[in-house]
Amino acid sequence: MRKINIHCRKDRKGLRMTYTPTGDSKSLVLQGVTIACPYCKEARSLHNMTEEEFLGKVVGDKFFI
């Protein structure tokens, strides 16, 4: 099973979160979840991003939010 690590795009540090794809390309990803980076203190969230769009932005096994 593939796991995608989530990293901060500003300082490139890992946020100790992973996402496991469900296989449904039209389902919304991390809807209603706000992620705060403990290093740079910025809070970010994904709005209306489908799993297909999410997987398109993955670099290797990392997603930069």
LINTA-V541982 format. One record per run of one state. SS is the DSSP state (A for helix, B for strand, O for the rest). FROM is the first residue (numbers start at 1). TO is the last residue. If there is no record, write none. Layout:
SS|FROM|TO  SS|FROM|TO
This chain:
O|1|3  B|4|7  O|8|13  B|14|19  O|20|27  B|28|28  O|29|33  B|34|36  O|37|42  B|43|45  O|46|49  B|50|50  A|51|56  O|57|58  B|59|59  O|60|61  B|62|64  O|65|65
